[in-house]
Amino acid sequence: MKRSETSGAGAASGAGAGVAAGRFRYLETLTIAFVAILLVSNLVGPKICRFGPLLVSGAQLLFPITYVWSDVFTEVYGYAASRRAIWLGFFGMAMLAGMGEIAVLLPPAPGWQDQAAFARVFGLVPRFAAASLVAYWAGEFTNSYTLARMKLWTGGRMLWTRTVGSTVSGQLVDTTLVILIAFWGVATPRQMAVMIGSSYGFKVAYEVLATPVTYLVVGWLKRAEGVDAFDRGTNFNPFAFYG
């Protein structure tokens, strides 16, 4: 028997209350894993990897998983739980960027020979840091909002339409913003268009290939947690952290 069917006006508050009261067994663990993946993605991002003719950032191998994670949060626990995870991820990324830059600027101790290597890993170009944060925030909320709305339109059926549809919209926002903010005035419009197109295509293909895994995880969590959130009457304001 299900412990909670978070539909109606209580959809968002139900998930939020579950977080506060510890109603769900796996939500906190999933949230921690989500933030950890974001932080690791930022650390491995500067590495450019070669796969045949393709050159991709190390972050592209891991970052799309956050969209799968966001789909799971919204589909199982509701938009409010996803909103909380997105903000925690944002704060974690901002802290990593800020503390990394401070640590680079602090004078190294005498005899410590790794300042240059440390700076290459943790030193940030402010424009790229801002691009990453803005694109992440806008893309994740677009993804979560789209999935929540599509779940209502489909009556909870055809999960694949929501996971793919939310990624199509969320990654379009994310990829476009990060390229435009980071490379405007540096790359030509044609170069930026190519970067957006190739990166966007990779991320959407990643989500499509991950759909069977998403089905398995979502189905298992719904049974284990006894919840299937429908965000009817939900406050979709991304700034309503506890709403």
N, C-alpha and C positions, 0 to 999 in steps of 0.2 A: 504494500500500500504506500502511495506517495505521501511524504511528509509535507510537501508544500507544492502547490501548483501556482506559481507566481504569475497569474494572469489578472487582467483588469487593472484598476488604478494602483494596486499594490505591487505591480511587476518590478518597478525600479526600487521601491522602498523595501520590498521583500528581500531582494538580493543584498541590499545595503545592510538591512537588519541582520541578515544571516552572517555577514562578515563580522558585525559587532558582537553578536551573541555566540559566535563559533558554531553555527548550525551546520555548516558544511565541512566535511572531512578534508577535502582536497583543495579548496579554493585558495587558502593561504599558501600552500605548497606551489600551486600553479602560478600564483602571483609572484612569488619569489623567483621561480624559474624564468618567468617572463622578463623580469627586471635583469636577471643575470645574463640572459641571452642578449638583451639590448646592450649591456655594458661590454660584454665580450665582443659583440659586433663592432663597437666603436674602436676597440683596441686592435682588432685584426683588420680593420678597414683600410689602412694605408698600404697593405700588401696587395700588389697587383699580381694575379695568378693567370697563367696561360693554359687554356684548354683548346688545343688545336689552333684554329685561327682566332679564337675568342680571347679577349683580355678582360677579366672581370676583377672587381675588388674582392678581397677576402670577406668583406662584410656581406656581399651579395649571396654567399653560400649559406649564411646564417640568418641574416636580417629578415628574409621573407617568412621565416618560421614565426616571427612575432605576429604576422597577420593571421596565420593559422591559429595561434594562441588567442588572439583577439576574437576570432570567430567562435572559438570554444567558449570563451568567457560570455559573450553576448548570447549565443545560442542556448547555453545551459543555464547560466546564472542571471542573465539579463543585462541591459545596457548599463545600469548603475555599477555593477561589479566590473564591467569592462572599463567604464570611465575611471573608476578608482585605480585600476591597474595601469591605465594609460598615464594618469597623473604621477603615480609612483615611478613609472619608468622615466617620465620627463624629468622629475626631480633628480633621479639617479644619474641620468645623462648629464644634466646641468652641473651636478656636483663633481662628476668625473672630469668634465671639461674645465671647470673652475679650479679645482684642486690640482689637476695635472699642470695647468699653466702656472699656478703659484709655485709648485715644486720645481718646475723648469727654471723659473726666474730666481729662485733662492740660490745664493752662491754655494758651489760645491765645496765639500771639505777637502783640505789638502791631501793629496795622494789618491783621491778618488778619480779614476780615469774614464769613467763612463758617462760623463755629462753630455757629450755629443750624441751618443746612442740613446740616452734617456730622453733628450730633447726631441729626437726624431720620432720617438714613439708617443710621447705625451705632449709635445709642443703642438699647439693648435693655431691655425690661421683663423682669427675671429670670424671672418666671413664664412668659412666652411663650417665652423661650429654653429653659427647662427642658422645656416642653411639646413644643417642636420636636425637641429631642434625644431625649427618651424615646420619643416617638411614632415617630420615624425608626428608632431602634434596634430597637424591638419589631416594628414593621411590616415592616422589611426582612428580619429574621431569620425571621419568620413566612412571608413570601413565599418565601424561598429554601428553607426546610425543606419547605414544602408542595409546591413544584415537584419537589424531589429525591425525596420520597416518592411522589408521583404518577407520576414517571417509572418507578420500579420497579413500581408497580401496573399501569401500562399497557404495560410491556415496551418503553418507548421509542417507542411508537406514539401517534398523535393528539396532537401537540404542542399544538394549540389548547386541549385540555382542561387542560393544565398551566399554560399562560400565563394563561388566564382564571381557572382555579381558584385559582392562587396569588395572583393579584391580588384576587380576591374575599375571601380570608382576610386577606392582608397589609394591604390598604387598609382593611378593617373595623377591624383593630387600630389602625393608624396614625391614621385619621380619628377614631375614637372617643376615643382617648387624647389627641390634641392638642386636641380641643374640650373634653373634660371637664377637663383640667388647666388650660387657658388661661381657661376661662369659668365654672368652677364657682363659684357664689356671686355671679357678676356677671350672667349671663343666667339666664332661667327654664328649667326642664327642657324645656318645649315649644320654646323658642327653640333650645336646644342640640340637640334632636332634629331640628329642621328643618335646622340647619347641618350636622349629621352626615349626614343623608339626602341633601341636595343635593350636598354635597362628595363623598360616597361614590359617588353615582350618576354624577357627572361623571368621576371617576377610573376607575371600572370601564368606562364607555363608551369612555373614551380608550384603555384597554388593548384592548378588543374591536376598535376601529377600527385599532389599530396591529398587530393579529395578522398580516396579510399581510406587513408589513415585518419583523416578528420572524421569520417563516418564512424570508424571504430572507436575513437576516443570519445566523441560526443555521445554515442549510444551507451558506452560503458559508464560514463559519468552521470548521465541522466538516470540510469538504473541505480548506480551506487549512491547518488545523492538524493534520489527521490524528488527531483525538481525538473521542470521544463518551463523556462520563463517565456512569457508573452508580454511584451512591453506596451500594453494598452494603457493609455493615460499617463505614460511615463514623461517625466520632465527631461527632455533631451538637451537641456542647456549644458554644454561641456564644462562650465565653470561651477555648476552645482555639485561640488565635490561630495557632499554628504546628502544630497537631495535624492 
